[in-house]
């Protein structure tokens, strides 16, 4: 048991600065950052492994944040953050670095780890609120706590990869049992944590899908009557602009997925629907489809049986509603308000294996968002690194990487590798 208090550690840390108590974790980071996630074998292209790519991205980010931490300077301790006239919060440490402001939450008692992230984010949001227009990435968050609970480690990984928050976790050590012997060791998630995280994502069942169908507009969005097998260039340009705007809204909403326009071949469209229309398709990972029963049972076991299904199903439907609202807004914003649009929520796994929906159709303006975009672009960059190393067995890629980024065929191959296309 420690013979000193958090206040003692706070005072010591404020006096000596972060640079003097951080352990030399650069070597440890360098050893665990996977360099093979994007490197392809000289003999063959290995099976794509999402968890390695996620790990590489997360650890590269941690290395940058660790460098920021080392350079940070404290400017205040025990900062009073009034909530109202009677209630207050106290921020342990406030500082600045070359990127702006950072805050540090300190916990030395293992029993307090459950509240550590909650308090850290509360302080972060409070500071952000002082600067209207600032966002989550404008405040750098440092947590010093002896985190051991699995759920706390998962929350940390979620913040790094899903929320993309600038947060770093250090575990405190006191070699001689005194506050003055404080050392901070960077917490680095292990392979199993990344594998478990990626396995939750690798399923077409986790993909929510919305289709917004809208009628053609002669002169702007239309089939090429003189060449029925293709689309007019102005139509392609307009539809691609629509998906670009849709992707912006998806990014703003923090959605991890993709969008594209499906425009069936004219003869197929007229035979199936009898009307010339285009379809905006928005897909995103539904977080409420990713959680296993073993995790939700922590709460559902405390609920009445009749309420358990509601706890699980209602947010799934709510997420679909969120996508529907985004899709409808895209059409109204891009064309005009109250433009007629038909909405549906098909099963992605069924739609993506339907020959009519995937082969006899034009796919335009593919745009990936969020974590899926990060993984997709990194995978494309890996192919180019391979081509540079092994030109005699180069992979076929476009001259400009952007043409691969927006390619439906290339994206399809990537989604198959990730598991988003059912076998």
Rosetta blueprint (number, residue, H / E / L):
1 X L
2 X L
3 X L
4 X L
5 X L
6 X H
7 X H
8 X H
9 X H
10 X H
11 X H
12 X H
13 X H
14 X H
15 X H
16 X H
17 X L
18 X H
19 X H
20 X H
21 X L
22 X E
23 X L
24 X L
25 X L
26 X H
27 X H
28 X H
29 X H
30 X H
31 X H
32 X H
33 X L
34 X L
35 X L
36 X L
37 X L
38 X L
39 X L
40 X L
41 X L
42 X L
43 X L
44 X L
45 X L
46 X L
47 X L
48 X L
49 X L
50 X H
51 X H
52 X H
53 X H
54 X H
55 X H
56 X H
57 X H
58 X H
59 X H
60 X H
61 X H
62 X H
63 X H
64 X H
65 X H
66 X H
67 X H
68 X H
69 X H
70 X H
71 X H
72 X L
73 X E
74 X E
75 X E
76 X E
77 X E
78 X E
79 X E
80 X E
81 X E
82 X E
83 X L
84 X L
85 X L
86 X L
87 X L
88 X E
89 X E
90 X E
91 X E
92 X E
93 X E
94 X E
95 X E
96 X E
97 X E
98 X L
99 X L
100 X E
101 X E
102 X E
103 X E
104 X E
105 X E
106 X E
107 X L
108 X L
109 X L
110 X H
111 X H
112 X H
113 X H
114 X H
115 X H
116 X H
117 X H
118 X H
119 X H
120 X H
121 X H
122 X H
123 X H
124 X H
125 X H
126 X H
127 X H
128 X H
129 X H
130 X L
131 X L
132 X L
133 X L
134 X L
135 X L
136 X H
137 X H
138 X H
139 X E
140 X E
141 X E
142 X E
143 X E
144 X E
145 X L
146 X L
147 X L
148 X L
149 X L
150 X H
151 X H
152 X H
153 X H
154 X H
155 X H
156 X H
157 X H
158 X H
159 X H
160 X H
161 X H
162 X L
163 X L
164 X L
165 X L
166 X L
167 X E
168 X E
169 X E
170 X E
171 X E
172 X E
173 X E
174 X E
175 X L
176 X L
177 X L
178 X L
179 X H
180 X H
181 X H
182 X E
183 X E
184 X E
185 X E
186 X E
187 X L
188 X L
189 X L
190 X L
191 X H
192 X H
193 X H
194 X H
195 X H
196 X H
197 X H
198 X H
199 X H
200 X H
201 X H
202 X L
203 X L
204 X H
205 X H
206 X H
207 X E
208 X E
209 X E
210 X E
211 X E
212 X E
213 X E
214 X E
215 X E
216 X L
217 X E
218 X L
219 X L
220 X L
221 X E
222 X L
223 X E
224 X L
225 X L
226 X L
227 X L
228 X L
229 X L
230 X L
231 X E
232 X L
233 X H
234 X H
235 X H
236 X H
237 X H
238 X H
239 X H
240 X H
241 X H
242 X H
243 X H
244 X H
245 X H
246 X H
247 X H
248 X H
249 X H
250 X H
251 X H
252 X H
253 X L
254 X L
255 X L
256 X L
257 X E
258 X E
259 X E
260 X E
261 X E
262 X E
263 X E
264 X E
265 X L
266 X H
267 X H
268 X H
269 X H
270 X H
271 X H
272 X H
273 X L
274 X L
275 X L
276 X L
277 X E
278 X E
279 X E
280 X E
281 X E
282 X E
283 X E
284 X E
285 X E
286 X L
287 X H
288 X H
289 X H
290 X H
291 X L
292 X L
293 X H
294 X H
295 X H
296 X H
297 X H
298 X H
299 X H
300 X H
301 X L
302 X L
303 X L
304 X L
305 X H
306 X H
307 X H
308 X H
309 X H
310 X H
311 X H
312 X H
313 X H
314 X H
315 X H
316 X H
317 X H
318 X H
319 X H
320 X H
321 X H
322 X H
323 X H
324 X H
325 X H
326 X H
327 X H
328 X H
329 X H
330 X H
331 X H
332 X H
333 X H
334 X H
335 X L
336 X L
337 X L
338 X L
339 X L
340 X L
341 X E
342 X E
343 X E
344 X E
345 X L
346 X L
347 X L
348 X H
349 X H
350 X H
351 X H
352 X L
353 X L
354 X L
355 X H
356 X H
357 X H
358 X H
359 X L
360 X L
361 X E
362 X E
363 X E
364 X E
365 X E
366 X E
367 X E
368 X E
369 X E
370 X H
371 X H
372 X H
373 X H
374 X H
375 X H
376 X H
377 X H
378 X H
379 X H
380 X H
381 X H
382 X H
383 X H
384 X H
385 X H
386 X H
387 X H
388 X H
389 X H
390 X L
391 X H
392 X H
393 X H
394 X L
395 X L
396 X L
397 X L
398 X L
399 X L
400 X L
401 X H
402 X H
403 X H
404 X H
405 X H
406 X L
407 X L
408 X H
409 X H
410 X H
411 X H
412 X H
413 X H
414 X H
415 X H
416 X H
417 X H
418 X H
419 X L
420 X L
421 X L
422 X L
423 X L
